Amino acid sequence: MAETFAVKLEEKRYLPDPRCRTNAWTPDYTQAYSTFLRDPEGFWENVARELDWFEPWDRVREWNYPYAKWFVNGKLNITTSCLDRHVAGGRKDKPAIVWHAESGEARILTYEALHREVMQFANGLKSLGVNKGDRVCIYMPLVPEQVVAMLACARIGAVHSVVFGGFGPDALAMRINDAEAKVLVTADVGYRRGKTVPLRELATEALTRTPGVEKVVVLRREIPAVELDPGTEVDYADLMARAAPDCPAVAMDSEDPLFILYTSGSTGAPKGIVHTCGGYAVGTYYTTRHVFDIKENDVYWCTADTGWITGHSYIVYGPLEVGTTVVLAEGTPDYPDPGAYWKLVQELGVTIFYTAPTAIRMFMRYGDEWPAKYDLSTLRVLGSVGEPLNPEAFEWYYRSIGGGRCPIVDTWWQTETGMHMITTMVGEAMKPGFAGKPVPGAVVDVVDRTGRPVPPGTGGFLVIREPWPAMLRTVHGNDERYCTYWSTIPGCYTAGDLAVKDEDGYIMVIGRADDLIVVAGHNIGTAEVESALVSHDAVAEAAVIGKPDPLKGNVIKAFVTLCVGVSPGDGLTDDLARHVRKSLGPVAVPAEIEFMERLPKTRSGKIMRRVLKARELGMDPGDISTLEE
């Protein structure tokens, strides 16, 4: 890990309409955070009481470093807070899921209808021999049945492991075997950019290497319907038709596992992150309600896929616990044209929109004309997730999508944290480039390698000092790997990110700790150089890596994609170098700039710099199962 380093901070502030703060669930951040610090356990206990429990807890928190338990001996089932209480409490006819397919097909599931389908599918799983504690793998496109399958597993105490529908057979087989899943739920096909994705075919190939799978449930979407193998495959619709409509929720201990979700690191095999029932329910409920400031009539759209932690926490569990209307859209942001998302915002009256910086920068590339074609006046809150939101993207998002009136909640968190940890709460001053401050309920800091806080304006390591309810409990089958999160920097959970804090306590996440480049003894953050490049009018996206150099130790190489209509040439390389020099100084100027049509990204939108570096240096790129293409 690198030493600390100075960071040049240029701060702009945007103050939202005062009414945002007046009407917010957290009207005074400072007061809310002080309340939390005075009595952390009391703070989380008050949140937990807003959910449904079968039996109360004995203790709010048990902390035996590095292991935590939350709401000890409490009994609950997360689906009763997601479904039953809304059906009984006056929301049974409220739309829970509004689904739009790429083809234009659409469906609405009310809370009552979703509740019924979840119970039926839960009974269907039980008929296949799935019991509490069994693992079920879900490999599906973004359809309502995927959400139903997740909730049905939770209903009966089965542990779900969702695998993103864009993964291939190798990635699927590895995850099935590691989780020891006995049932796979899939679909015949998904649809992406007008093409068919043969999910069942890919799953069939994976299943040649997964001896533990006993049954496969197949959602058949194509007409005529594909023939199934009567020995191993079960039709989703037939299973539902045979299932009884009532399935009481199984009482789960707060610390029972809820799901396993795999996340890939820079090297090594993907990690199966284990989240449990009680703390995860409380953390996702609180952050969904307070960070997005969700009100009764909001229409909420998170554009992630349910196969990622963003989809688990902020499409399925958190929003349904709150009781909001969730938009699901199968498709891509720029298909059939770059107005696809804005057309849906207009048609559905979306009020809260949560997307990734990668998507925002892609929209920037197409210019203002596409959002300008649509009425986006229903939007009330904008969110960002997945990687740091660079200032240029913030400015465009704020102006072109939010009309200069919508608060932007730029959220930092991880698969491992389960819930938001840093953001700018609705109503607080926004600073482009800064995610914000720790959410009430989280103790986050920027430190040196010994765990000491670094001064404002100094880059360091982003850490979490105290346990939080939605934290991972272990890495499935590899507890030693879990412990490294808490042992890298003494007494802290180490996120693996570099960050800097300003005088007001706002935190800017600079990038991964392994994305720091040492050039002639100077520590250069990749995100700083990338942000400088993207601030040039010609550049849509950029990624930089360090290349070994006999004189300087490393030099910087930049990979750049240009805005639509812009071509390399006419001195653009030299102009970009001058632009970086002016922004960051001569030490940060790339020695090489290569123009590319697209950059390698994960399917959740993060640029995979290590793939670029491996290609450049002729090295093994490591695990690329999350690569988009």
N, C-alpha and C positions, 0 to 999 in steps of 0.2 A: 504494500500500500504506500501511497505517496505521502510526502509531508504536506503541511498546510501551505497555503499560497494566497497572495493578495489578489483581489478581484475588483476590477473597475466597475462601480455601480453608477448607472445613470437612471435616475428615478423620475417617472411621471406618475401622477396620481389622477384617478378618475373618481369623482364622488357621485354615487347613485342618487336618484331622487330620494329625498328624506322619507317619503312615504314607504319606501322599501324597508327601511329599518323599523318604522313605526308599526308596520303590519307583520313583521317577521316573527317566526317562532322563537328566534334568538334576537331580541331587539337590542341587546347590549352585550357585545362579545366580551368586553373586559369584565363585566359583572358576572357573566356566565362562567368564564374561565376561573375567576377568583372563587366562585362558589364551588367549582369542581376541586380546586387545589385545597380548599379548606377541609373538605370531606369527600375524597374520591369515592369511597365505598357508598356513602349516602347518595352521592350524585347518581351513580349507576343503579343503585337500588330504586330510586325514584323513577328512573326510566323503565326498569324491568317491570315495575308494578303496572305500567300501561299495557302490558301484554297479558295473554291468558296463560295461566299455570294450573296444572292439576294439583300440585303440592308445593308449598313455599320452600324456600331455601333456608338452610341453617346458618350459613355464612356467605357474605357476598363474594369474598375473595380469599383464596388460600395460595400463598406465594412461597414456594420452595425453589428458589433460584436454581436452574432456569425454567422450572415447571410451574404453571399456574392452573388453578381451578377457579371457575366462576359460578356463583349461585349454587354453592355446594349442597348436594342432595335435593335440589329442586327438581321437580318433575314437570315436563311440558311436552307438547308436540308442536313444532313450528307451524304446521298447517292449520291448527285451530286459530292461531292469530292471523294467518294469511287468508283464511276462508270462513270458518264457522262463525266467528264473531261478527263478520260483516253481513253474512246471510241472516243471522239472528238480530242484527242491530240496525236494520233499515237500508242496507246497501245491496240486497239480493238482486235487485233489478239494475244496478249500476254496472256499466261495462267494466269488466276487469281487464280483458285483453281485446284490443282492436288490431286484427291481423290483416296485412296487405301482402300479397304475393307479387313477385316480379311481373307475373302475367296479367295482373289486374284483379285476380281473384281476391275476395275479401271475406272475412268472418268476424263476428263479434261474439265474445263469450261474456255473459254477465257473471257476477260473483256466484249466483246460484247455479248457473250452468257449469262453470268451472269446478265448483265444489262437487257437483254430481259426477262429472267426468273423472275427476281425481279419485273419488271413492270407487267408481267402477273399475278403473284401471288398477287401483290398489288391490281390489278383489281378484282381478285378472292375474296379477303377479303372484298373489297367494296361491291361485289355482295351479301355477307353474312350479310351486314348491319354494317360493321366495319367502323367507322368514326374517325376523328382526336380526340385524347384524350381517345378513348376506349382502354381497356386493352385486350391483347391477350396473352394467356399462350402457351408456346412452350415446349413440352415434347417429345424429339426425340433423336435418336442415333446420332453419329457423322457422318452425311451424308451431302452432299451439300445442300439438301433441308432445312436443319436446318438454314444454313446461309442465304439462299434465304428468308425464312420466317422472320428472324430477319430484314433483309434489307427492305423487303416489308412492314413490320410494320412501320419502320422509314420513308419509302417513302411517306406514306399517313398520317403520324402523329399519328399513333396508338402507344401505349406504350407497348412494349413487356416485358414479364416476363418469362425468360427461366428457366426451372426446369431440373436439370441434370437427364438424362435418367436412372440413377441407383437408383433413389429414389423410395420408395414404395408409396402405395395409400394414407397413412396418411399424409406424407410429401407433396405430390402433392395436396391433397385436401386443406390442410392448406394454401398453397401458392396461389392456385386459389382463394380461398375465401378472403384472405387478400388483394390481388390485385384487387378483383372484376372483374375478367376476364369474358368476354362474349363469347369468342371463344377459343377453345383448338385446337392446331395443334399437332398431334402425328403421330406415325407409328405403323404398326401392330407388328413389332418385331425389336429388335436390336440383334447384335451378339457379344458374348464375350467368349473368350477361347473355341471356337468351339460349344458353347451352344447358344440356342435361349433365348432371354430376351423378355417375352410377354408384351410389352409396352401397347398395346391396352387393353389387359385384365386387367392390373393394373390400367390403366386410367378409364376403365369402372367401376371398384370398387370405385375409388375416386369420380367419377361423381354422385354416389348415395348421396353424401354429398355436392354437389356444385350446388345449385339451380340456380345460376346466369348464368351458361353456356348455351348458346342457340344453338350453332353448334360445331361439332367436325370434323376437317379435318384429314383424315387418309391417310398417305403414305403407300401404300400396296407393300411390298417387297417379300412376300412369294408366291410361286406357288404351287398349285392353289391359287388364291386370296381369302382372307377371305371375307365372306358376311358381308355387312354393314347394319346398321339400317337406313332405308330410311327416318325415321322421324328426326333423329338428326345428322347422319354421312354423310359426303361428301367425295368422293374419291379425293385425291390430283391431280391425273392425269386428271380426268374429269374436275375438277375446272380450271386447267391450260388450258385445251383444249377449254373451253368455253370463256376464258378471252381474252380481246383485248390485243394486243402486246405493246400498248403505254400507259404510265401512268405518266404524269408530276409530278414532286416532289412537295409536298405541302410545302409552305413557313412556317417555324417554327420560333417562337421567340427563341432567344438564350437561354432563361431560361425556355422554355417549356420542360416538361419531355421527355426523350428519352427511358429510361427503368427503371424497378424495378428489383433488383436482391437480393435474400435473402441470408443472411449469418448468421450462428448460432454463438452465443456467448457461454461462459462457462456455463451460466445458462439462463433460460428464453426462450421465444419463439424466433424463427429466426427473424432477422430484415430485413425489406424491404428497401434496400438502393436505394435512388432515384438519378439518374444521369440525367443531362440536356443536351440539344443539342449542344450549342455553346462551352462552356468551355471544355466539354468532348472531342469534336472533335479536338480542338486545342491541348489539353494536350496529347491525345493518338497519334496524328499525329507526334508531335514534338519528344516525347520519342521513338516511334518506329523508326523513321528515324535516330535519333542521338545516342541513346543507342546501337542499333544493327548495326548502321552504314550501313544501307541498300543502296546498289547500284543497278543500273538498271538490271544487269544480275544475281542478287542473287536468290537463291531458299531457301525459308525460311520455317522452320518447328518448330512450337511450339506444343509440345506433349500434352498439356492440352486438356480438353474437353471444348467445347464452352459453356457449362452450367455454367462455373465458370467465375469470372471476368477476369482471365487470358485469357480465350477464347474470351470474349467480346472485350477486349482492344487490345490483341496481337495475335488473330487469325483473327478476323473479321474487326473491325473498323480501328485500327491503320495501319495494313499492307495494307489494301485496299485503305486507304487514300494515302499512300505512293506510291501505284501502283506496289507492288512486287508480286511475284508468291508464293502462300501459299500452303503448303502441309497439307492435312487433312488425318489422318489415323485412321480408326476404328479398334480398337484392343488393346492389352495390350503389354507391353514391352518385355515379355518373352514367348510369344506364337506365333507360335508353338514351338519356342525355344528361348534361350537368345540372339540369333543373329538377332531377328526380326527387331529391329530398325536399326541396322548397315547395314542390307541387303537393307533397303529402302534408307538409306543415300547413299549407293553405287549406287543403281539403278537410283535414281532421281538426283544425283549430288547435294545433299543438301549442302548449303554453310553456313547457319546460323541455329544453333540447340539450342532450348530453352526447358529445361526440369526441373524436380524437384529433389532436393537432395535425396528424397526417392528412385526415380528411379536410380539415380547414385549409391547409396549405394547398391541397389539390384544388379546392374551390377557388382559392386565390389565383391559382394558375389560369383558370378560365375567365377571371375578371368579374366585375360587378354586374355585368349584363344579365347573368342567369338569375341570381336572387332578385334582381330588380323586376323581373317578369311576374313575380308572385307577391301576394299580400302576406307579409310576415308579421302583421301588427298584433296577432294573438300572442306572440312570444313574450314571455315575462322574465324568465331566467335562462341563461345559457351556461353550459358546463363543458369542461374539457377533462380528458382522462387519457392515460397511457404513456405519456412522456411529457417533458417540459413544454409548455406553450410559449414559444418565443415571442418577443415583443411585437414583431411585425404581424404575426398571425393573430395575436391578441387584438391589435388595432383594427385589422380587417374584420375580424369576427364581431367586435364591438360596434363598428360603424356599419358594415354592409349587411350583417344579419340581425343585429340587435337594434339598429337604428339609433345608436348612441343613448339608449334608454334602459337596456337590460343589464342587470348585474351579471358578471361572469364569475362562476365558481370554478377555478382551476384546481383540480383535486390531485394531491399526491397520496398514493397508497400502493399496496402490492397484493399479489395473490396471498402472500403470507400474512398480511395484516388483516385481510378480510373486510375491512371497512376504511373509509376515509380517515386520514391522519392529519393532513394539512390542507387548508383551503382558505379563501377569503369569504367569510360568512356574508350572506345577503345583507346589504345595508352598510357594510364596511367599505372604506376607501380601497379601491383596486389599484395595484401597481403592475403594469405590464412586465412580464418576465418573472414576477414573483408569484409562487403558488399562494402564499399567504402565511397565516399563523397556524399553530397546532389547533385542531378542533377541541372545544371543551370536552375533556375526557381522555386526551392524549398528552403525554409529556415527551416532546420532541426537541432535540438539540443538535447543534453543530459543534463537533469536538475535534481535538487532535487524536493521534494514535493512542494516547494514554487515557483518553476519556475526559480530558479537561476542556471546558468550553473555550472556543476561540473568539477573539474580539470581533465586533461588527466589521464587515468588509473583508474578512479573512475567510478563505475557503477552507473547508474541513470535511469531516465525515458525518453524514446524516445518521443519527441514532435515535432510538426510543428508549427512554430511561426507566419506564415503569410498565408493568403488564397492562393489557387492555382486554376487554371482553372477547372481541372477535379474533384474537390472535391465534395463529396456528398452534396446535398442541404438539405435533411431531411431524416428521417426514415418514410416510408409511414404509415400514420395514427397515428404517434406517435412522434410529434415534440419534446416533452419533452425528449424522449430518444436521439434524435439528440443533444440536448443542453448539455447532459452530456459529450459528446466528448470534448466540449469546456470549461466546468466548473470544471472538476476534478482538473486540475492544472491551476491557474489563467493565463488568457491571451493566453493559448496555446491549440492547438488540441492535446489531449493525445491519443497516439496510443495503449496504453496498453502493450507495450513491454519494456523490460529492455535492456539497451545498454551501451557501453563504447566507448569513443573516445580516439584515441592516439594523440601523439604530432603533427602528420602531419594532423590531422583532419579526419582520416579514422574512420569510425564507425563500430563496431562489434555489431550485434544484438544478445543478449544473450538468449532471450526467453521471454515468456509472463510474465508480472509482477506477475501474480498469480502462476507462476512456480518457485518462489523463496522459498527455504527451510531454515528455521532457525534452526540450529543444535547447541545446547549449546551456544546460543548467536551469532553464526557465520551465516552470510548470504551466502548460497550456491546456485548458479544458476544451475538449472537442466541441462541446455545445456552444462555447463562446465564439469559436471560429465559424461554426455552422450558422449561428445567428447573424454574425456579421455578413456572411455571404448572402443569406436569405434577405437581408435588408436592402440588397441591390435590386433595382426594379426588374432586372432580367431573370432573376433566379427564383425558381419555385421551391426547390428543396436542395439540401446539401448534406453531405456526410464527409467527415475527415478522419484520417488515420495517421498514425506515426509510422514512418519508414526508417529503418536503421541507416545511419550515415556515419562514416568514419571520422568526420570532423566534428559534427554537432551532436553526435549520439543518436539523434532522430531528426528527420525533417517532416514537414506536414504535406500530405497529399490530400487534395479535395476532389470529391466526386459530385458533380453538379447536374441537376436537371433544370431545364430552362422553362420559362413561362410559354404558354401556347403562342405561336407566332414569332418567337424569338429564335434566331439561329446563331450558333457559335461563329466566330470570325470577326472581322473588322476591329481587331484589337480588344475583343471582349476579355480574353484571358488576362491581358495586362491591366485592363480596367478593373477587373475583380481583385487583382492583387493590390492595386492602389487603394481600392475601397477598404479592404481588410487592413492595410497599413494605416489608413486614416482612422479607422475605428478602434483598432487594438494595438497598433504599433508594429514595427518591423519584425519583431521576433515571431509574430503570429502569422506572417504572410506565407501562404502555401508555396512550397517549392514546385509543386506540380498541380495542375487542374485538369481533370478529365471530365468531359461532358458525356452524360448517359441519358438514355430514354427513360429509364426508371431505376430506382435504387432497390436493393434487396431488403425486404421487410418481413417481419412476422405477420401472421394473419390478423393480429390485433393492431398492426400499424406501426410497430417500432422498427426503426432502421437497424439492420443487422450489420454493424460496422465490422464485426469479426469476420464475416463472410467476405467483405471487400478486402480486408487485410490478408486473409488466407489466399484469396485469388492473386493479390498483388505479390505476395511473397512465396507463392507456390507451396502453401501449407495446407494441412487438413483442416477444413472449416469446423470440425466437431459436429455436434448435434444440430442438424438443420431440419428437424421434423416440423418446426413451427414456421418454416419459410413459406411465404405466400405463394410463390410459383414453384 
